């Protein structure tokens, strides 16, 4: 039998179900809210970032995992952004990553690493540096590591008119899973 009365507006089968008191409903609401808040807090506190960026004017593409990267671009020897992948033989070219964050700190320092691989059209290595930042044994501050730069001086045995592939990898020496990987083809002029 279903009864409707002033205490039970929605109607309840009085034989099989018990009505929850307002106190129990309030406690359930508070517990649910607390669990949801903890879940959101844990989700937001994770320093996980993954993505891809592409500079259409130069062809530079980067992917990143564990770091955040605001911007990535090709730059000349003075750090000025370049607008194409045509590079004058004998000049310096850099891959820049700015706004980098989420290095794992140890004693207030971060320890970035940088590998650089330059190959010709036949995939023959022209330059292979496993860690261009090897001299940075004492680390640096997280603020200084927000801008990372991998530079290559072009020249012999490179040839005008040929295309070379530049592959760079910035990484966190304290957490090898954190990396920024960049690839670009460079045309020597």
PLY file of the C-alpha trace (Angstrom):
ply
format ascii 1.0
element vertex 189
property float x
property float y
property float z
element edge 188
property int vertex1
property int vertex2
end_header
0.00 0.00 0.00
1.29 3.49 -0.83
0.53 6.25 1.61
0.77 9.95 1.09
0.87 12.18 4.10
2.41 15.45 5.24
5.69 13.74 6.25
6.00 11.71 3.08
5.09 13.90 0.12
6.67 11.68 -2.55
5.06 8.51 -1.35
6.83 5.42 -0.09
5.93 1.81 0.10
5.62 1.63 3.86
6.04 -2.13 3.96
9.43 -2.35 2.15
11.27 0.96 2.45
12.37 3.19 5.27
12.43 6.92 4.89
15.85 8.59 5.41
15.93 11.26 8.05
17.16 14.77 7.15
20.19 14.20 9.41
21.25 11.08 7.46
20.78 12.88 4.15
22.88 15.80 5.39
25.68 13.44 6.53
25.63 11.60 3.19
25.84 14.93 1.36
28.80 16.07 3.46
30.67 12.76 2.99
30.04 12.82 -0.78
31.21 16.44 -0.98
34.32 15.64 1.04
35.24 12.67 -1.19
34.64 14.74 -4.33
36.80 17.57 -2.93
39.66 15.18 -2.16
39.42 13.73 -5.69
39.59 17.20 -7.28
42.48 18.21 -5.02
44.46 15.11 -5.97
43.71 15.62 -9.63
44.83 19.26 -9.53
47.97 18.59 -7.50
49.42 16.25 -10.12
52.16 17.94 -12.13
51.32 16.07 -15.29
51.42 17.72 -18.65
51.56 16.28 -22.12
51.20 17.94 -25.49
52.43 18.82 -28.94
53.29 22.19 -30.51
54.16 23.01 -34.12
55.65 26.16 -35.60
54.20 26.28 -39.10
56.68 28.89 -40.37
59.81 26.86 -39.54
58.44 23.32 -39.33
59.69 22.88 -35.75
57.54 20.41 -33.88
57.87 19.55 -30.23
56.20 17.11 -27.94
56.40 17.28 -24.19
55.64 14.96 -21.32
55.74 15.86 -17.62
56.75 19.47 -18.31
54.69 22.44 -19.31
55.93 24.47 -22.28
54.50 27.87 -23.12
56.37 28.32 -26.39
58.96 26.62 -28.62
60.70 28.21 -31.59
63.85 28.42 -33.71
66.18 31.30 -32.92
69.38 32.77 -34.34
72.65 33.09 -32.41
71.33 36.15 -30.55
68.15 34.42 -29.43
65.89 36.20 -31.93
63.06 34.16 -33.39
63.60 33.15 -37.03
60.75 32.84 -39.52
61.96 29.96 -41.70
64.08 26.85 -41.57
66.54 28.27 -44.14
69.79 28.75 -42.24
72.94 30.47 -43.50
75.86 28.06 -43.40
78.33 29.21 -40.73
75.67 30.65 -38.44
74.33 29.45 -35.11
70.78 28.08 -34.79
68.94 27.30 -31.56
65.81 25.49 -30.50
64.25 27.47 -27.66
61.67 26.24 -25.16
60.24 28.92 -22.89
57.90 28.74 -19.92
59.23 25.30 -18.98
58.03 24.12 -15.59
57.75 21.05 -13.34
61.36 20.02 -12.96
61.90 17.80 -9.94
63.88 19.89 -7.44
66.61 18.61 -5.14
67.95 20.98 -2.50
66.40 23.94 -4.32
68.07 23.11 -7.63
66.92 21.52 -10.87
69.10 19.52 -13.25
68.16 19.85 -16.92
69.78 17.71 -19.59
69.90 18.24 -23.36
70.76 15.81 -26.13
71.35 17.09 -29.67
71.47 14.94 -32.79
72.07 16.40 -36.25
71.89 14.08 -39.26
72.16 14.50 -43.02
69.62 13.30 -45.63
71.10 9.78 -45.45
70.67 9.74 -41.64
74.45 9.92 -41.16
75.34 11.65 -37.88
76.90 15.07 -38.30
76.70 15.89 -34.58
75.75 13.75 -31.59
75.84 15.29 -28.10
74.31 12.99 -25.49
74.24 15.82 -22.90
75.02 19.36 -23.99
74.41 20.46 -20.37
76.92 18.00 -18.85
78.97 20.85 -17.35
75.99 21.97 -15.25
76.89 19.59 -12.40
75.63 21.90 -9.64
72.21 22.36 -11.22
70.37 25.64 -11.61
67.28 27.32 -10.21
63.85 26.45 -11.53
63.45 30.10 -12.60
66.59 29.92 -14.78
65.45 26.61 -16.31
62.18 28.14 -17.54
64.07 29.01 -20.75
65.99 26.12 -22.35
68.21 26.50 -25.39
69.84 23.84 -27.59
72.29 25.43 -30.04
74.18 24.17 -33.08
76.92 25.98 -34.99
76.54 25.15 -38.67
79.60 24.55 -40.83
81.88 21.85 -42.18
80.93 19.07 -43.10
77.53 20.64 -43.86
76.90 21.76 -47.46
74.88 24.65 -48.89
71.66 23.42 -50.53
71.42 20.29 -48.38
68.78 19.60 -45.73
69.75 18.37 -42.26
67.53 16.99 -39.53
67.93 18.42 -36.03
66.58 16.33 -33.15
66.81 17.72 -29.62
65.67 16.37 -26.28
65.51 18.40 -23.09
65.00 16.26 -20.02
65.00 16.30 -16.23
68.00 14.42 -14.81
66.01 13.84 -11.61
63.02 12.41 -13.48
63.89 10.84 -16.85
60.18 10.61 -17.81
59.96 14.42 -18.05
61.06 15.46 -21.52
60.64 17.89 -24.38
61.48 16.45 -27.79
61.94 18.70 -30.82
62.44 17.96 -34.50
63.08 20.26 -37.45
64.61 20.04 -40.91
67.20 22.73 -41.61
68.00 23.87 -45.16
71.52 25.26 -45.51
71.75 28.50 -47.54
0 1
1 2
2 3
3 4
4 5
5 6
6 7
7 8
8 9
9 10
10 11
11 12
12 13
13 14
14 15
15 16
16 17
17 18
18 19
19 20
20 21
21 22
22 23
23 24
24 25
25 26
26 27
27 28
28 29
29 30
30 31
31 32
32 33
33 34
34 35
35 36
36 37
37 38
38 39
39 40
40 41
41 42
42 43
43 44
44 45
45 46
46 47
47 48
48 49
49 50
50 51
51 52
52 53
53 54
54 55
55 56
56 57
57 58
58 59
59 60
60 61
61 62
62 63
63 64
64 65
65 66
66 67
67 68
68 69
69 70
70 71
71 72
72 73
73 74
74 75
75 76
76 77
77 78
78 79
79 80
80 81
81 82
82 83
83 84
84 85
85 86
86 87
87 88
88 89
89 90
90 91
91 92
92 93
93 94
94 95
95 96
96 97
97 98
98 99
99 100
100 101
101 102
102 103
103 104
104 105
105 106
106 107
107 108
108 109
109 110
110 111
111 112
112 113
113 114
114 115
115 116
116 117
117 118
118 119
119 120
120 121
121 122
122 123
123 124
124 125
125 126
126 127
127 128
128 129
129 130
130 131
131 132
132 133
133 134
134 135
135 136
136 137
137 138
138 139
139 140
140 141
141 142
142 143
143 144
144 145
145 146
146 147
147 148
148 149
149 150
150 151
151 152
152 153
153 154
154 155
155 156
156 157
157 158
158 159
159 160
160 161
161 162
162 163
163 164
164 165
165 166
166 167
167 168
168 169
169 170
170 171
171 172
172 173
173 174
174 175
175 176
176 177
177 178
178 179
179 180
180 181
181 182
182 183
183 184
184 185
185 186
186 187
187 188
